[in-house]
């Protein structure tokens, strides 16, 4: 039987901080309606992301993917910079 890796979670968000070497913090927004009131709610989650080439700046739109733990907080890695900050 062939071993097959599970699908990795991928998210798109905005870089909100460059916190140290090879690390950035990405904010990902989720918009969904309230279960009862149906008003749209915006939830923001922040992820510490491994950025090997230091390719990101604050304000960039990036695509990140789940990975094995790289450090105490980093469990995501940078896939690509979708759009650079203006």
C-alpha positions as CSV (number, residue, x, y, z in Angstrom):
1,X,0.0,0.0,0.0
2,X,1.2,3.5,-0.8
3,X,1.6,5.9,2.1
4,X,-0.4,9.1,1.5
5,X,-0.1,12.3,3.5
6,X,-3.2,14.0,4.8
7,X,-4.4,17.3,3.3
8,X,-2.8,20.2,5.0
9,X,-5.0,23.2,6.1
10,X,-4.3,26.3,4.1
11,X,-5.3,29.9,5.0
12,X,-5.0,33.3,3.4
13,X,-4.4,36.4,5.6
14,X,-2.5,39.6,6.2
15,X,0.9,40.0,7.8
16,X,0.4,42.1,10.9
17,X,3.9,41.7,12.4
18,X,7.5,40.8,11.6
19,X,8.4,39.3,14.9
20,X,12.1,38.3,14.7
21,X,14.2,36.4,12.2
22,X,12.3,34.0,9.8
23,X,9.0,34.7,11.6
24,X,5.9,36.7,10.9
25,X,2.4,36.9,12.4
26,X,-0.5,36.5,10.1
27,X,-4.1,37.5,10.9
28,X,-6.8,35.4,9.2
29,X,-10.4,36.7,9.2
30,X,-13.4,34.4,9.3
31,X,-16.8,35.9,8.4
32,X,-19.9,33.9,9.2
33,X,-23.5,34.7,10.3
34,X,-24.5,34.5,14.0
35,X,-26.5,31.2,14.5
36,X,-29.6,33.0,15.9
37,X,-29.4,36.7,14.9
38,X,-28.0,36.1,11.4
39,X,-25.8,39.2,11.6
40,X,-22.3,38.7,10.1
41,X,-19.6,38.3,12.6
42,X,-15.9,38.8,11.9
43,X,-13.5,36.6,13.9
44,X,-9.7,37.1,13.6
45,X,-7.1,34.5,14.4
46,X,-3.4,35.1,14.5
47,X,-0.9,32.5,13.4
48,X,2.9,32.6,13.9
49,X,4.3,31.6,10.5
50,X,7.8,30.3,9.5
51,X,9.2,32.6,6.7
52,X,12.5,31.0,5.6
53,X,13.6,33.8,3.2
54,X,12.2,36.8,5.2
55,X,10.1,37.5,2.1
56,X,7.2,39.3,3.8
57,X,6.5,42.8,5.0
58,X,3.7,44.1,7.2
59,X,0.5,44.5,5.1
60,X,1.2,41.7,2.6
61,X,-1.5,39.2,1.6
62,X,0.0,35.7,2.1
63,X,-1.0,32.1,1.7
64,X,0.1,29.9,4.7
65,X,-0.1,26.1,5.2
66,X,-0.2,23.9,8.3
67,X,3.1,22.1,9.1
68,X,4.8,20.2,11.9
69,X,5.8,22.3,14.9
70,X,8.9,24.4,14.0
71,X,9.1,26.1,17.5
72,X,7.0,26.8,20.6
73,X,4.4,28.9,18.7
74,X,5.1,28.2,15.0
75,X,2.9,25.5,13.4
76,X,2.4,27.2,10.0
77,X,4.7,28.0,7.0
78,X,4.6,30.5,4.3
79,X,3.6,29.2,0.9
80,X,3.6,32.4,-1.2
81,X,3.1,36.1,-1.1
82,X,-0.2,36.7,-2.9
83,X,-0.1,40.5,-3.0
84,X,2.5,42.9,-1.6
85,X,1.5,45.8,0.5
86,X,0.9,49.1,-1.3
